[in-house]
Amino acid sequence: MSSPKEKYNLTYFWLKEDVCYKVTFKEVEAEVQQQVVAALVKEKAIDLKK
């Protein structure tokens, strides 16, 4: 959460394959936010075991 002194920000959360993802935007246009989140949701997770 932002403090009262910070400018407006928006956070997106989503769950994929038992992993919770989060991305927060500060002062980014809504259309750009939606494009970025849509691209991130489509990406495959990194295999950290390799």
C-alpha positions as CSV (number, residue, x, y, z in Angstrom):
1,M,0.0,0.0,0.0
2,S,1.1,3.5,-0.6
3,S,1.5,6.2,1.9
4,P,-0.8,9.3,1.7
5,K,2.2,11.3,0.5
6,E,2.8,9.0,-2.5
7,K,1.1,9.5,-5.8
8,Y,-1.5,7.1,-7.0
9,N,-0.2,3.6,-7.8
10,L,-2.0,0.5,-9.0
11,T,-1.1,-3.1,-8.2
12,Y,-2.1,-6.2,-10.0
13,F,-2.0,-9.7,-8.6
14,W,-2.6,-13.0,-10.3
15,L,-2.2,-16.7,-9.5
16,K,-0.7,-19.1,-12.0
17,E,0.3,-22.7,-11.2
18,D,0.3,-22.1,-7.4
19,V,2.5,-19.0,-7.7
20,C,1.2,-15.6,-6.8
21,Y,2.5,-12.8,-9.0
22,K,2.4,-9.0,-8.3
23,V,3.3,-6.0,-10.4
24,T,2.9,-2.4,-9.2
25,F,2.7,0.7,-11.4
26,K,3.3,4.3,-10.4
27,E,2.1,7.0,-12.7
28,V,1.7,4.8,-15.8
29,E,-1.2,5.1,-18.2
30,A,-3.9,2.5,-17.7
31,E,-3.6,1.3,-21.3
32,V,0.1,0.7,-20.9
33,Q,-0.5,-1.1,-17.6
34,Q,-3.0,-3.5,-19.2
35,Q,-0.6,-4.3,-22.0
36,V,2.3,-5.0,-19.7
37,V,0.2,-7.2,-17.4
38,A,-1.3,-9.1,-20.3
39,A,2.2,-9.8,-21.6
40,L,3.4,-10.9,-18.2
41,V,0.5,-13.2,-17.6
42,K,1.2,-15.0,-20.9
43,E,4.9,-15.6,-20.1
44,K,6.1,-18.9,-18.8
45,A,7.6,-19.1,-15.4
46,I,11.4,-19.5,-15.0
47,D,12.6,-22.9,-13.9
48,L,14.8,-22.1,-10.9
49,K,15.9,-25.7,-10.5
50,K,18.0,-25.5,-13.6
